[in-house]
């Protein structure tokens, strides 16, 4: 997966309470969108409850990212 560095730069300027979608989470974490949608990543924050789309609080993803070693090793521990 190629990272969208322009989007990544925009996300770094946002506050922790901003809700982000699957595409944005994928850009931040390096995981594929389908992996995020399936919610198989061990310890990954739960999405914010909502009627339609999956959304995550940016601050929760940032905190998780500081504790995760790498996307590949995290996915293997939790998803398979």
N, C-alpha and C positions, 0 to 999 in steps of 0.2 A: 504494500500500500504506500502510495506517495503521500507525503505530508503537505498540507496546504499552509505554507509558512506565512502567508499574508493573513489568513484566518487565525493562525496561532498567535501572531503579533497582536491582532485585535483582541483576542481573548485575554491576553496578559494584562491589558489595560482595564478590564472590567472588574467590578467588585465581587466579593464572595457570595452575595445574595442573588446574583443574576442566575436565571434558569437557562440551561443550555440543552441543545438537542443531541440526538445520536451522532450526527455528523461532527458536531463540535467536540463531543466526548472522544470520538475516534481520533480527531486531530490532536487532542491533548495527550491521549494515552498511547497512540500507536496501534491500538487494537482495530480489527476490522469492525465495521458497523454491525454485521450479523452477530459477532461475538458479544457485543454490547447489548444488542436487542435480546439475545437469548439469556442474558444475565447469568453466565456460567463462570464468571471471574470471582474467585474466592476473595472475600473481604471487600468487594467493590460496593460502594454506596448504593442504596436502593434509590430508584427514581422517586421524584416527588409525585404524590397521588394527583391524578388529573383525569379528565374525561376522555382524552383522545391520544395525544402523543406522549412518548416517553421524554421526560425532562429531568435533569439533575441540577442540583444546586452547585454552582461552580466551586464554591468553597469546600464542599464535601469531596469533590473530585480532586481538588488540589491537595487536601489533607491526605487522601488515599494515595495520591501519587508520590508524596514525600516518603511514605512508608513502604511502597512497592519496590521490589528490587529491579525487575524488568518486566515488560509486558509478556514476553514469551514464558519466562519461568513462573509468573503468577498464574497465567492461563493453564499451564500444565498441572500445577498443584491443585487448582480448583475445578477445572472443567473436564478432566478426562480420567 
